[in-house]
Amino acid sequence: MDLFARLAVTDLPRAIAWGERLFGPVETFAPNDTEHVWTLQEHCHVYAEVLPQHAGHAAVTVFVDDYTGFLAAAAERGVRPESEEVYENGVRKALFRDPDGNEVGVGGAPAAD
C-alpha cells in the first residue's frame, strides 16, 4: 500500500519552497507540471497539486519517530508551528499551515520522562 496525501495549492513554486523547508532533505519528484511529491518514507508521500479552487482546505497529519528533532530541524529551515498541543495520553502534535492555509500536522509519541 502507498499513501499519497494531497495539499491543493495556488502557486506550485511557493508550495515547493515551503514543503522543502518543512520536510527537509527527503526524496522528491515531479510527475507533471502541476504536482510535486515529497516521499517521507517508503510508500508514504505528501504532494502539492495546483488546484486553486480547493487550495487551503487540506488537513494532513504525519506521525514521526523524532518529534523534537523534526521540529528543531524545521525551525532551522525557517518553519515553525502555528500551535502545539499535548493530548491526555501524552501524544504531541504541532500544527503548521502552508502559504495557502492547508493544515499539516506533525505528531509524536509522548515525551520520555
Residue, then its C-alpha position, 0 to 999 in steps of 0.5 A: m500500500d502507498l499513501f499519497a496525501r494531497l495539499a491543493v495549492t495556488d502557486l506550485p513554486r511557493a508550495i515547493a519552497w515551503g514543503e522543502r523547508l518543512f520536510g527537509p532533505v527527503e526524496t522528491f519528484a515531479p510527475n507533471d507540471t502541476e504536482h510535486v511529491w515529497t516521499l517521507q518514507e517508503h510508500c508514504h508521500v505528501y504532494a502539492e497539486v495546483l488546484p486553486q479552487h480547493a487550495g487551503h482546505a487540506a488537513v494532513t497529519v504525519f506521525v514521526d519517530d523524532y518529534t523534537g528533532f523534526l521540529a528543531a530541524a524545521a525551525e532551522r529551515g525557517v518553519r515553525p508551528e502555528s500551535e502545539e498541543v499535548y493530548e491526555n495520553g501524552v501524544r504531541k502534535a504541532l500544527f503548521r499551515d502552508p502559504d495557502g492555509n492547508e493544515v499539516g500536522v506533525g505528531g509524536a509519541p509522548a515525551a520520555d520522562 
